[in-house]
Amino acid sequence: MQTRIKTRAEVTAMRESGRLLATVLATLKEALEPGMTTKDLAEIAKRELRGTGGVPTFLGQYGFPDVICISLNDEIVHGIPSPKRKIKAGDIVSMDFGVTYDGMITDSATSVVAGGVSNEKKDKLLRDTEASLFAGVAVLKDGVRVGDIANAVQQVLEKGGYGIVRDMVGHGVGHELHEDPNIPNYGKKGTGPKLSAGMTIAIEPMATLGDFRVFIDIDGWTVRSNDRSLAAHFEHTVLITETGSEILTQL
């Protein structure tokens, strides 16, 4: 479905959905330590959301088997939590989570380096990918075109020399997890669909230290970099306003 302008009540529900989501991701970042499994993180997410009125959007979505996507290192997105996947110090851990509250959905992702192990290449990849997300957010206002957002993200990532993942993109969000239009992370200013105040979108740059090409692993879900280079993923759900925007998935 095409994303549409949300009512005041729908925006209120999305604000609460986003607050719950941001709280869970913050808790996961605090809890994350080497030796945990990716399934451990999923169980924490499940526990933290229980009793809040929020529902984990991803569980069962298109057949996905868990409440959260946990992707490590060269895994870009859609990693399935597993009790057999132990997190090691220095691993890049990307966590992608969705929450439904009162029928309205928000979607957000973050990437961290486990154990606080300093590595300039990894740290810079994460900093720049997150910066590209905020560059996309910065151009939002009533009448913005998708190409304006895409180009803002692209400029930051290209300056850093990263592979900009093309097969996975941002999207409208709210009534459904994935609404039209797609929001690519590369594009030309002044092109693409025009977005209006009151619409909600998910901007989600994914970048690698190598090539932009990807493949889907044998599990049918996990998207990995084709050359097995390290990857990062950041995402926020954002409400477009008359003069700017409001990030709904940020505490």
C-alpha positions in Angstrom: 0.0 0.0 0.0 1.0 3.6 -0.5 2.0 5.4 2.7 -0.6 8.0 3.5 -0.9 11.0 5.8 -1.5 9.8 9.3 -4.3 11.1 11.6 -3.5 12.7 14.9 -4.5 9.5 16.7 -2.3 7.4 14.4 0.7 9.7 15.0 0.1 9.4 18.8 0.1 5.6 18.5 3.3 5.7 16.4 5.0 8.0 19.0 4.3 5.4 21.7 5.3 2.5 19.4 8.6 4.4 18.6 9.2 5.1 22.3 8.8 1.4 23.2 11.0 0.4 20.3 13.8 2.8 21.2 13.7 1.7 24.8 14.1 -1.9 23.8 17.1 -1.1 21.5 18.7 0.9 24.2 18.3 -2.0 26.7 19.8 -4.4 24.2 22.8 -2.1 23.6 23.4 -1.9 27.4 23.0 -5.7 27.8 25.1 -6.7 24.9 28.4 -8.4 25.8 30.8 -11.0 24.3 29.7 -14.5 25.0 26.0 -13.9 24.6 24.2 -15.5 21.7 22.1 -13.7 19.2 19.1 -15.7 20.6 19.9 -14.2 24.1 19.3 -10.7 22.6 16.0 -11.8 21.1 14.8 -13.1 24.4 15.7 -9.8 26.1 13.8 -7.9 23.4 10.8 -10.2 23.9 10.9 -9.8 27.6 11.2 -6.0 27.6 8.3 -5.6 25.3 6.0 -7.9 27.2 3.2 -6.2 29.1 3.8 -2.8 27.5 0.9 -3.0 25.0 3.4 -3.3 22.1 3.7 -6.3 19.8 6.9 -7.4 18.0 6.0 -6.7 14.4 8.6 -8.9 12.8 7.5 -12.2 14.4 5.7 -14.1 11.6 6.0 -11.2 9.1 6.5 -12.8 5.7 7.2 -16.0 7.8 10.1 -14.5 9.8 10.6 -16.8 12.8 11.6 -14.4 15.6 10.9 -11.0 17.2 14.1 -9.2 16.0 16.7 -9.4 13.3 20.3 -9.8 14.7 23.1 -9.6 12.0 26.8 -10.0 12.6 29.8 -8.6 10.8 29.3 -9.3 7.0 25.6 -10.0 7.6 23.7 -6.8 6.6 20.2 -7.5 7.7 17.5 -10.2 8.5 19.8 -12.4 10.5 17.8 -15.0 12.5 18.6 -15.2 16.2 20.2 -18.5 17.1 21.4 -20.1 20.4 24.4 -21.3 18.4 25.6 -17.9 17.3 27.9 -16.6 20.0 28.9 -12.9 19.9 32.6 -12.3 20.1 34.5 -9.2 21.2 34.9 -6.9 18.2 31.9 -8.3 16.3 29.7 -5.7 14.6 26.2 -6.5 15.9 23.3 -5.0 13.9 19.8 -5.1 15.6 16.7 -4.4 13.6 13.4 -4.3 15.5 9.8 -3.3 14.8 6.9 -2.6 17.2 3.2 -2.4 16.6 1.1 -0.4 19.1 -2.6 0.3 18.7 -2.3 -1.0 15.1 0.5 1.4 14.1 4.1 0.3 13.3 7.5 1.7 13.7 10.8 0.3 12.5 14.4 1.0 13.7 17.9 -0.4 13.6 21.3 0.2 15.1 24.7 -1.3 14.9 27.3 -1.6 17.7 30.7 -3.1 18.2 30.6 -5.8 20.9 32.8 -5.5 23.9 33.9 -1.9 23.2 36.8 -3.2 21.2 38.4 -0.2 19.4 39.0 -0.6 15.7 39.1 2.6 13.7 37.8 1.0 10.5 34.8 -0.5 12.2 34.1 2.6 14.3 34.3 4.9 11.3 31.9 2.6 9.3 29.4 2.8 12.1 29.8 6.6 12.6 29.5 7.4 8.9 26.6 5.1 8.3 24.7 6.7 11.2 25.7 10.1 9.9 24.2 9.3 6.5 20.9 8.4 8.2 20.8 11.8 9.9 21.7 13.5 6.6 18.7 11.9 5.1 16.5 13.1 8.0 17.9 16.6 7.7 16.4 17.2 4.3 12.8 16.2 5.3 10.0 18.7 5.0 6.6 18.9 3.3 7.1 18.4 -0.4 10.5 16.6 -0.2 11.2 14.2 -3.0 12.5 10.7 -2.4 15.5 11.5 -4.6 16.4 14.3 -2.2 16.6 11.9 0.7 18.4 9.3 -1.3 21.0 11.7 -2.5 21.7 13.1 1.0 22.4 9.6 2.3 24.5 8.8 -0.8 26.7 11.9 -0.5 27.9 10.9 3.0 28.5 7.2 2.2 30.3 7.9 -1.1 32.6 10.4 0.6 33.6 7.6 3.0 34.2 5.2 0.1 31.7 2.6 1.3 29.7 0.1 -0.7 26.1 1.5 -0.7 23.7 -1.5 -0.5 21.2 -1.1 -3.4 19.0 -4.2 -3.0 17.7 -3.2 0.4 16.1 0.2 0.9 14.0 2.3 3.2 10.3 2.6 2.9 7.0 4.1 4.0 5.8 2.6 7.3 2.8 3.0 9.7 -0.2 1.0 8.8 2.0 -1.7 7.3 5.7 -2.5 7.9 6.6 -1.9 4.3 4.6 0.8 2.5 5.4 2.5 -0.8 7.4 4.4 -1.8 10.8 2.8 -1.4 13.4 5.1 -0.1 16.8 4.1 -1.7 20.1 5.1 -0.2 21.3 6.6 -3.5 19.6 8.8 -6.1 19.3 12.2 -7.8 18.0 15.3 -6.2 14.6 16.5 -7.4 13.5 13.1 -8.6 11.1 10.5 -7.3 7.7 10.7 -5.5 6.9 13.8 -3.5 6.2 13.2 0.2 3.8 15.3 2.3 3.6 16.5 5.9 2.0 13.8 8.0 3.6 10.9 6.2 5.9 8.5 8.0 8.9 6.8 6.5 11.8 4.6 7.5 15.2 5.8 6.4 17.7 2.9 6.6 21.2 3.2 5.1 23.2 0.0 4.9 26.9 0.2 4.0 29.8 -2.1 3.6 33.6 -1.7 3.7 33.7 -3.3 0.3 31.4 -4.0 -2.6 27.7 -3.0 -2.6 26.5 -6.4 -3.9 24.7 -8.8 -1.6 23.4 -12.4 -1.5 20.9 -14.3 0.6 22.4 -17.0 2.8 21.2 -20.6 2.8 18.7 -19.9 5.6 16.6 -18.0 3.1 16.7 -14.8 5.2 20.1 -13.5 6.1 21.4 -10.9 3.6 25.3 -10.8 3.5 27.8 -8.7 1.6 28.9 -10.6 -1.6 32.6 -10.1 -0.8 32.1 -10.8 2.9 33.1 -7.3 3.9 31.9 -5.8 7.2 28.6 -4.0 7.1 26.6 -1.5 9.2 22.8 -0.7 9.3 21.0 2.2 10.9 17.3 3.1 10.7 14.8 5.5 12.2 11.1 5.9 11.6 10.4 9.6 10.9 7.3 11.8 10.7 7.5 14.5 8.0 6.3 17.9 9.2 5.5 21.1 7.4 9.0 22.5 8.1 11.1 19.4 9.0 10.6 16.1 10.8 10.2 14.3 14.0 12.2 11.1 14.7 9.7 8.7 16.3 12.2 6.0 17.3 14.6 8.0 19.3 14.6 8.5 23.1 
